[in-house]
Amino acid sequence: MLATDRVHLLDKWSRNYFPFSMEGVVLYLPLWQEDMQGTPLISYDQYHHSCGVTGALWTSQGRTLDGDDYIELNDGSTDSPLNFTTGDFTIWAWIKTTNLTVDNTIFCRGFGDNDGYYWLVNADGRLQVFTNGVVKNQSSYTGAGEILIN
């Protein structure tokens, strides 16, 4: 797949939806797609990352992670496309949580190390972002709104 390719995914009724350009995308894992049933998962982006699966069962709605499950990308190299610490970037995730009594990790990279990041929905129902740089464990919260269980 080339960075200029367009992705057209199908939902379970075989309707074409979600078309977008892959240019600049460094990790794309559509966990609802049927070819995401196996392990390792291979990302749909130009890098074709190999991702290990611990737990994260396959259901008719896609992968389900119940709190102790995770999908891991073992790419800790300094030149990794996921090693962004300066410049503009966009992070996009579609999540559904069923428990707001504990922190719910969305994703993290290198947390505890310099230049790491950790995104979660905290037990208060707010998006929380930790970043590590010169000063470790800098934290930001969403100011308004609350993530609700639906």
C-alpha positions in Angstrom: 0.0 0.0 0.0 1.3 3.4 -0.9 0.9 6.6 1.2 -1.2 8.0 -1.6 -3.6 5.0 -1.8 -7.1 5.5 -0.6 -8.7 3.0 1.8 -12.2 1.9 1.4 -13.4 -0.3 4.1 -16.7 -2.3 4.2 -19.0 -2.5 7.1 -20.9 -5.8 7.9 -23.5 -4.9 5.3 -20.9 -4.5 2.6 -21.4 -0.8 2.3 -18.4 1.2 1.3 -17.6 3.9 3.9 -14.8 5.7 5.7 -12.7 6.7 2.6 -9.6 8.7 3.4 -6.1 9.3 2.3 -3.3 7.2 3.9 -0.8 10.0 3.4 0.9 10.7 6.7 -0.8 7.8 8.6 1.7 5.9 10.7 -0.5 3.4 12.4 -4.0 2.3 11.3 -5.6 -0.8 12.9 -9.3 -1.0 12.0 -10.1 -3.6 14.7 -13.6 -4.2 13.3 -12.4 -5.6 10.0 -12.6 -9.4 9.6 -8.9 -9.8 8.6 -8.1 -8.4 12.1 -9.2 -11.7 13.7 -5.8 -13.4 13.7 -2.5 -12.6 15.4 -0.2 -10.9 14.8 -2.3 -8.0 13.4 -0.8 -6.2 10.5 -1.6 -2.5 10.2 -3.2 -1.1 7.1 -0.7 1.8 6.8 2.4 2.1 4.7 4.6 0.6 7.5 2.6 -2.6 7.9 3.4 -2.8 11.6 3.2 -6.3 13.2 1.2 -6.1 16.4 0.9 -8.7 19.1 -2.5 -9.4 20.7 -2.9 -10.3 24.4 -6.5 -11.1 25.2 -8.6 -8.8 23.0 -11.1 -11.4 21.8 -12.7 -11.3 18.3 -16.5 -10.8 18.3 -19.0 -10.0 15.6 -18.4 -6.3 16.3 -14.6 -6.6 16.1 -11.9 -6.8 18.8 -13.1 -6.5 22.4 -10.6 -5.4 25.1 -11.9 -5.9 28.7 -9.4 -4.1 30.8 -6.4 -6.4 31.0 -6.2 -7.0 27.3 -3.9 -5.1 24.9 -2.5 -4.8 21.5 1.3 -4.2 21.4 3.5 -2.8 18.7 7.1 -3.6 19.4 8.8 -0.7 17.6 10.9 1.1 20.1 13.5 2.4 17.6 14.4 6.1 17.8 13.5 6.5 14.1 10.1 4.9 14.5 7.3 6.8 12.8 5.5 6.6 16.2 8.4 8.4 17.9 6.8 11.9 17.5 7.8 14.3 20.1 8.0 17.6 18.2 5.9 19.1 15.5 2.2 18.6 14.7 0.4 15.3 15.0 -3.1 13.9 15.2 -4.2 11.0 17.3 -7.6 9.5 16.6 -9.3 6.6 18.5 -12.8 5.4 18.7 -13.3 3.7 22.1 -16.2 2.5 24.2 -15.8 2.1 27.9 -18.2 0.3 30.2 -16.4 1.2 33.5 -15.5 4.6 34.8 -14.4 3.5 38.3 -10.9 2.8 37.1 -8.5 4.5 34.6 -9.0 3.2 31.0 -5.9 3.3 28.9 -6.5 4.3 25.3 -2.8 4.0 24.2 0.7 4.7 25.4 4.2 4.7 24.2 7.4 4.7 26.2 5.6 5.8 29.4 8.2 6.2 32.2 10.9 7.0 29.7 11.8 10.4 28.2 9.6 11.4 25.2 6.8 9.0 26.1 3.0 9.6 26.1 0.0 8.0 27.8 -3.6 8.7 26.9 -6.5 7.5 29.1 -10.0 8.0 30.2 -9.7 8.5 33.9 -12.1 7.4 36.7 -13.6 11.0 36.7 -14.7 10.4 33.1 -12.2 12.9 31.6 -9.6 12.4 28.9 -6.2 12.6 30.5 -2.8 12.9 28.7 0.6 12.3 30.3 3.7 13.3 28.5 7.3 12.8 29.4 10.1 15.1 28.3 12.6 17.1 30.3 10.2 17.0 33.2 8.6 13.6 33.7 4.9 13.0 34.1 3.4 16.2 32.9 -0.3 15.8 32.8 -3.2 17.5 31.1 -7.0 17.0 31.5 -9.9 17.9 29.3 -11.5 21.0 30.8 -15.2 20.6 30.0 -17.4 17.7 29.2 -17.4 14.2 30.5 -17.1 10.9 28.8 -20.2 8.9 29.5 -20.9 5.2 29.5 -23.4 4.3 26.8 
